[in-house]
Amino acid sequence: MSSTTTSSPILAVEGLHAHYGKSHVLQGVDLHVNDGELVTLLGRNGAGKTTTLKSICGVVPPTRGRVRFAGQELQGQATHAIAQRGVCLVPEHRGIFKLLTVEENLLLGQRKRSPWQLPDIYRIFPRLQERRRNGGGQLSGGEQQMLAIGRALMNAPRLLMLDEPVEGLAPVIVEEIVAQLQTIKAAGVAIVLVEQNLEVCTQLADRHYVIEQGAIVHEADNAAFLADDAIKDRYLGVGLG
Ligand SMILES: Nc1ncnc2c1ncn2[C@@H]1O[C@H](COP(=O)(O)OP(=O)(O)OP(=O)(O)O)[C@@H](O)[C@H]1O
């Protein structure tokens, strides 16, 4: 495995295990994210990507292992306490309240001390401002994703975890979301990205992890990952066109 300097990672996950009932899904996940870094978590369907994100933020409480964030242990803490520390998950199904307006959805995430307030969200996603009085249920898939990201930003994240944010979206919308993830990263927010679209992953990431059967099997920086077709083929069953 290649490795980068790890002066003080904002997130350090060590030996993380998680179960669904008797099903032992995470079998010792080790990964870290440095301050301001964007890392991806890649792997085939069912490998444990979503469960890793959910275990970090306490939605699926880990059964063993450590999650250390900004110097504090998160395992065993309630999800709202973890969110208050600045760990935000944007789930695959986005969690938009369909009967609330766009603006009401955004305000649900609001924290006064967040550097991201309504005007900031509308600046990076002008479509949300245009649609601010529309119901969440009236939005396109891309607009819902922007809303989910915007709401997470209102919560002052130091670590944003995104689960398949561009799945099923039109290429022009994917470009818009990629550009704004670059803006968010440039503002210093660390990001963990789970995404099947490898072009998006390699446009954005500093490093990549590959997970297989609930454990990390490969780590590479972006340049090494791009150069290594065998890894993409072996673990992901795809190549970059
Ligand atoms: N709520 C659940 N109850 C029981 N088993 C689950 C549950 N959620 C996921 N699993 C199982 O846990 C394993 C890991 O699932 P997970 O969703 O973490 O994988 P993933 O890598 O995110 O896959 P995908 O790309 O398909 O979303 C799979 O075998 C899945 O069937």
PDBQT file of the ligand as one rigid body, heavy atoms in Angstrom, charges set to zero:
ROOT
HETATM    1  N1  LIG A 301     -30.020  -2.557   6.616  1.00  0.00    +0.000 N 
HETATM    2  C1  LIG A 301     -29.339  -3.663   6.272  1.00  0.00    +0.000 A 
HETATM    3  N2  LIG A 301     -29.663  -4.856   6.807  1.00  0.00    +0.000 NA
HETATM    4  C2  LIG A 301     -28.985  -5.989   6.487  1.00  0.00    +0.000 A 
HETATM    5  N3  LIG A 301     -27.968  -6.025   5.602  1.00  0.00    +0.000 NA
HETATM    6  C3  LIG A 301     -27.611  -4.867   5.029  1.00  0.00    +0.000 A 
HETATM    7  C4  LIG A 301     -28.278  -3.632   5.323  1.00  0.00    +0.000 A 
HETATM    8  N4  LIG A 301     -27.705  -2.650   4.590  1.00  0.00    +0.000 NA
HETATM    9  C5  LIG A 301     -26.733  -3.236   3.869  1.00  0.00    +0.000 A 
HETATM   10  N5  LIG A 301     -26.672  -4.564   4.135  1.00  0.00    +0.000 N 
HETATM   11  C6  LIG A 301     -25.708  -5.527   3.561  1.00  0.00    +0.000 C 
HETATM   12  O1  LIG A 301     -24.420  -5.146   4.000  1.00  0.00    +0.000 OA
HETATM   13  C7  LIG A 301     -23.474  -5.313   2.948  1.00  0.00    +0.000 C 
HETATM   14  C8  LIG A 301     -22.776  -3.975   2.692  1.00  0.00    +0.000 C 
HETATM   15  O2  LIG A 301     -23.740  -3.047   2.221  1.00  0.00    +0.000 OA
HETATM   16  P1  LIG A 301     -23.378  -1.547   1.869  1.00  0.00    +0.000 P 
HETATM   17  O3  LIG A 301     -24.658  -0.855   1.502  1.00  0.00    +0.000 OA
HETATM   18  O4  LIG A 301     -22.549  -0.975   2.930  1.00  0.00    +0.000 OA
HETATM   19  O5  LIG A 301     -22.479  -1.744   0.563  1.00  0.00    +0.000 OA
HETATM   20  P2  LIG A 301     -22.054  -0.714  -0.536  1.00  0.00    +0.000 P 
HETATM   21  O6  LIG A 301     -20.627  -0.990  -0.815  1.00  0.00    +0.000 OA
HETATM   22  O7  LIG A 301     -22.436   0.652  -0.146  1.00  0.00    +0.000 OA
HETATM   23  O8  LIG A 301     -22.902  -1.208  -1.775  1.00  0.00    +0.000 OA
HETATM   24  P3  LIG A 301     -23.759  -0.422  -2.880  1.00  0.00    +0.000 P 
HETATM   25  O9  LIG A 301     -22.774   0.102  -3.842  1.00  0.00    +0.000 OA
HETATM   26  O10 LIG A 301     -24.594  -1.518  -3.440  1.00  0.00    +0.000 OA
HETATM   27  O11 LIG A 301     -24.552   0.616  -2.162  1.00  0.00    +0.000 OA
HETATM   28  C9  LIG A 301     -24.244  -5.849   1.753  1.00  0.00    +0.000 C 
HETATM   29  O12 LIG A 301     -24.101  -7.246   1.737  1.00  0.00    +0.000 OA
HETATM   30  C10 LIG A 301     -25.661  -5.467   2.046  1.00  0.00    +0.000 C 
HETATM   31  O13 LIG A 301     -26.560  -6.385   1.470  1.00  0.00    +0.000 OA
ENDROOT
TORSDOF 0
